[in-house]
Amino acid sequence: MRRERIDPRQQKGWWAGPWNSDLAVVVGWATAGIDAPHRHQRMTEIYLIANGTATARVDRQTSALMPGDMLIIEPGDAHTFLGSSAEYRHFVIHTPALPPAEARADYVSVPRAEPGLA
């Protein structure tokens, strides 16, 4: 068994992935929706909203998120968060799990216009 806990001093973090386990996915969390437009070439991101609310932008569509929602972002979908409430918290799963260097290369920053923002 392994138990992990959110560090309240951090805005986000990663709990498990190929760097410290044999999991086929990467598991992380965040206490804020971060506005950083990007896309992934290989990874699918699955967000599980646990607390608070947020607004996400995925390929020119805006989505209001609340506890109990799941947001799946396919490879190639430009996305970002536009804002989140003070009590916001989500968990995120990346699949496939990529080693750290490959995961960094898979993250591609995009201009704000790509997800349909000014």
C-alpha positions in Angstrom: 0.0 0.0 0.0 1.1 3.6 -0.6 -0.7 6.7 0.6 0.1 10.2 -0.7 -1.2 13.6 0.6 -1.5 17.0 -1.1 1.1 19.4 0.1 -0.9 22.6 1.0 2.2 24.7 0.4 2.3 23.7 -3.3 0.0 24.7 -6.1 0.4 21.3 -7.9 2.4 18.1 -7.8 2.9 14.6 -9.1 2.4 11.6 -6.9 3.2 8.6 -9.1 4.5 7.7 -12.5 7.3 5.8 -14.2 10.0 7.6 -12.1 8.8 6.0 -8.8 6.5 3.1 -9.7 5.4 0.5 -12.3 2.1 2.3 -13.0 1.0 2.7 -16.6 -0.3 6.2 -15.8 0.9 9.3 -14.1 -1.2 10.7 -11.2 -1.0 14.3 -10.0 -3.1 17.1 -8.4 -3.5 20.8 -8.4 -5.1 23.4 -6.2 -5.6 25.9 -9.0 -6.4 25.8 -12.7 -3.3 27.2 -14.3 -3.6 29.4 -17.4 -0.9 28.1 -19.7 -2.2 27.1 -23.1 -0.6 23.9 -24.4 -1.2 20.6 -26.0 0.2 17.1 -25.7 1.4 15.1 -28.7 1.0 11.7 -27.2 -0.6 11.9 -23.7 -4.3 12.0 -22.8 -5.1 14.1 -19.7 -8.0 13.1 -17.5 -9.0 15.7 -14.9 -11.2 14.7 -11.9 -12.7 17.7 -10.2 -12.8 17.2 -6.4 -13.6 20.6 -5.0 -14.5 24.1 -6.1 -15.1 25.3 -9.6 -13.0 26.2 -12.6 -13.3 27.2 -16.2 -11.3 25.3 -18.9 -10.9 26.1 -22.6 -10.3 23.1 -24.9 -10.1 23.5 -28.7 -12.2 26.7 -28.8 -14.9 25.4 -26.3 -15.3 26.7 -22.8 -16.4 24.4 -20.1 -17.5 25.2 -16.5 -16.2 22.5 -14.1 -17.6 21.5 -10.7 -17.0 18.8 -8.2 -17.8 15.4 -9.7 -16.9 16.4 -13.2 -14.4 14.6 -15.4 -12.7 16.4 -18.3 -10.8 14.2 -20.9 -8.4 16.0 -23.1 -7.1 14.0 -26.1 -3.7 14.3 -27.6 -3.4 17.4 -29.9 -6.3 19.3 -28.1 -5.1 22.8 -27.3 -6.2 23.6 -23.7 -5.8 25.8 -20.7 -7.6 26.8 -17.5 -9.1 30.3 -17.5 -9.7 30.5 -13.8 -10.6 28.6 -10.6 -12.2 29.3 -7.2 -10.1 29.6 -4.1 -11.1 26.1 -2.8 -10.5 24.4 -6.2 -8.8 21.0 -6.3 -8.4 18.5 -9.1 -6.6 15.2 -9.7 -5.1 14.5 -13.1 -4.1 11.3 -14.8 -1.8 11.3 -17.8 -1.8 8.2 -20.0 0.4 6.8 -21.3 2.9 7.3 -18.5 6.0 8.8 -20.1 9.4 9.1 -18.5 10.1 12.7 -17.3 12.2 13.8 -20.3 9.6 12.4 -22.8 6.8 14.0 -20.8 8.5 17.4 -21.0 9.0 17.0 -24.7 5.3 16.0 -25.1 4.1 19.3 -23.6 3.9 21.9 -26.4 3.1 25.5 -25.4 0.7 27.1 -27.9 -0.3 30.7 -28.7 -3.5 31.8 -26.9 -5.2 32.0 -30.3 -4.9 28.2 -30.7 -7.6 27.4 -28.1 -9.6 30.3 -29.3 -8.4 33.0 -26.9 -7.4 36.6 -27.8 
